[in-house]
Amino acid sequence: MKQWIGIGVILAAFAVLIVTSMKSNTMRSVPVSELRAADVSGESFVGQRLRVVGFVGDGPVRSVTEQTPSGARKVHRFAVVEKDKTLNVEYRDALPDTFRAGGPVQVDGVYAQSGMMRADHVFTKCPSKYEAESNARLKKPVSFEK
C-alpha cells in the first residue's frame, strides 16, 4: 500500500512539473490593437511576456550604442503598428535582414509599460521574396537528362 502512495505522489509531482513548464513556455499572441485597447480598458498586459504581431512602422529605426560589461551593443527602437494603434519596441540585438518599414513582424518579449515593449526576439518575413522564389522554381523547366 505504501508503494502505491509513493508512486501516486511521484506521478502527481511529474504532472505538476509538466503543467507549470508548459505555462511558462507558452506566450499569448496579441495583435497591437488588442494590446493597446486593453491599456485603455484597465486590463493591461503590463509585466507579462507576450508575442505581439503587427507591421513595422514607417518611422525610422533609432539605434544607439550602449556600453555593457561585455562590450558595446546596439539598442534599436522602432514602432509596430496594426490598424490605427502603435507599440514602441526596444530590442538589444541585430535586426533580421528582412526587417523593413511596412513589413510583417512578430515581437516576443515583456510588455514593460503601457505602449512599450522590451523585445527578446524579433521575427520578420518577406512574403514577396519567398513567393518570387517559389514562382521561379515552378516556371523553370526541370531536365533529367545529362
C-alpha positions as CSV (number, residue, x, y, z in Angstrom):
1,M,0.0,0.0,0.0
2,K,2.8,2.4,0.9
3,Q,4.4,1.8,-2.5
4,W,1.2,2.8,-4.3
5,I,1.0,6.0,-2.3
6,G,4.7,6.8,-3.1
7,I,4.1,6.1,-6.8
8,G,1.0,8.4,-6.7
9,V,3.0,11.2,-5.1
10,I,5.7,10.9,-7.7
11,L,3.2,10.9,-10.6
12,A,1.4,13.9,-9.1
13,A,4.8,15.8,-8.8
14,F,5.6,15.0,-12.5
15,A,2.2,16.2,-13.6
16,V,2.7,19.5,-11.7
17,L,6.1,20.0,-13.3
18,I,4.8,19.4,-16.8
19,V,1.8,21.7,-16.4
20,T,3.9,24.6,-14.9
21,S,6.6,24.2,-17.6
22,M,4.0,24.3,-20.3
23,K,2.6,27.5,-18.9
24,S,6.0,29.2,-18.6
25,N,7.0,28.3,-22.2
26,T,3.8,29.4,-23.9
27,M,3.2,33.1,-24.8
28,R,0.0,34.7,-25.7
29,S,-0.1,36.1,-29.2
30,V,-1.7,39.5,-29.2
31,P,-2.3,42.0,-32.0
32,V,-1.2,45.6,-31.3
33,S,-4.7,46.9,-31.4
34,E,-5.9,44.4,-28.8
35,L,-2.9,45.2,-26.6
36,R,-3.4,48.9,-26.7
37,A,-7.2,48.6,-26.2
38,A,-6.5,46.6,-23.0
39,D,-4.4,49.5,-21.7
40,V,-7.4,51.8,-22.1
41,S,-9.9,49.4,-20.5
42,G,-7.8,48.9,-17.4
43,E,-7.0,45.2,-18.2
44,S,-3.4,46.0,-19.2
45,F,-0.9,43.3,-20.1
46,V,2.0,45.3,-18.4
47,G,4.6,43.0,-16.9
48,Q,3.5,39.9,-19.0
49,R,5.6,38.0,-21.6
50,L,3.8,38.3,-24.9
51,R,4.1,37.7,-28.6
52,V,2.9,40.8,-30.4
53,V,2.1,40.7,-34.1
54,G,1.7,43.7,-36.5
55,F,3.7,45.6,-39.1
56,V,6.9,47.6,-38.8
57,G,6.0,51.3,-38.6
58,D,7.0,53.8,-41.3
59,G,9.1,55.9,-38.8
60,P,12.9,55.5,-38.7
61,V,14.6,52.8,-36.5
62,R,16.6,54.7,-33.9
63,S,19.7,52.8,-33.0
64,V,22.1,53.8,-30.2
65,T,25.2,52.1,-28.9
66,E,25.1,51.0,-25.3
67,Q,28.1,50.1,-23.1
68,T,27.7,46.9,-21.2
69,P,30.2,44.9,-19.1
70,S,30.6,42.5,-22.0
71,G,31.2,45.4,-24.5
72,A,29.2,47.7,-26.7
73,R,26.0,46.7,-28.4
74,K,23.2,48.3,-30.4
75,V,19.8,49.1,-28.9
76,H,17.2,49.5,-31.6
77,R,13.9,51.4,-31.0
78,F,11.1,51.2,-33.6
79,A,7.3,51.1,-33.8
80,V,5.0,48.2,-34.5
81,V,1.6,49.2,-35.9
82,E,-1.7,47.5,-36.6
83,K,-4.8,49.3,-37.7
84,D,-4.5,52.7,-36.0
85,K,-2.6,51.5,-32.9
86,T,1.2,51.8,-32.3
87,L,3.5,49.9,-30.0
88,N,7.1,51.2,-29.3
89,V,9.7,48.4,-29.1
90,E,13.2,48.3,-27.7
91,Y,15.4,45.5,-29.0
92,R,19.0,44.8,-28.0
93,D,20.2,42.5,-30.8
94,A,20.7,42.6,-34.5
95,L,17.6,43.1,-36.5
96,P,16.7,40.5,-39.2
97,D,17.8,41.1,-42.8
98,T,14.2,41.2,-43.9
99,F,13.3,43.9,-41.4
100,R,11.7,46.8,-43.3
101,A,9.1,49.5,-42.9
102,G,5.6,48.1,-43.6
103,G,6.7,44.5,-43.3
104,P,5.0,42.0,-41.1
105,V,6.7,41.5,-37.8
106,Q,6.4,39.3,-34.6
107,V,8.0,40.6,-31.4
108,D,8.4,38.4,-28.3
109,G,9.2,40.0,-25.0
110,V,7.9,41.7,-21.9
111,Y,5.3,44.4,-22.1
112,A,7.3,46.8,-19.8
113,Q,4.8,49.7,-19.6
114,S,1.8,51.0,-21.5
115,G,2.8,51.4,-25.1
116,M,6.3,50.0,-24.7
117,M,7.7,46.5,-25.1
118,R,11.2,45.2,-24.4
119,A,11.8,42.5,-27.0
120,D,13.8,39.4,-26.7
121,H,13.2,38.3,-30.3
122,V,12.1,40.0,-33.5
123,F,10.9,37.8,-36.4
124,T,10.1,39.1,-39.9
125,K,9.1,37.5,-43.1
126,C,9.1,38.8,-46.6
127,P,6.3,37.0,-48.4
128,S,7.0,38.6,-51.8
129,K,10.6,37.3,-51.7
130,Y,9.5,33.7,-51.0
131,E,6.7,33.9,-53.4
132,A,9.0,35.1,-56.2
133,E,11.5,32.3,-55.4
134,S,8.7,29.7,-55.4
135,N,7.2,31.0,-58.7
136,A,10.6,31.0,-60.3
137,R,11.1,27.3,-59.3
138,L,7.7,26.4,-60.7
139,K,8.3,28.1,-64.0
140,K,11.8,26.7,-64.5
141,P,11.7,23.5,-66.6
142,V,13.3,20.5,-64.9
143,S,15.6,18.4,-67.0
144,F,16.6,14.9,-66.0
145,E,19.0,14.4,-69.0
146,K,22.8,14.7,-68.6
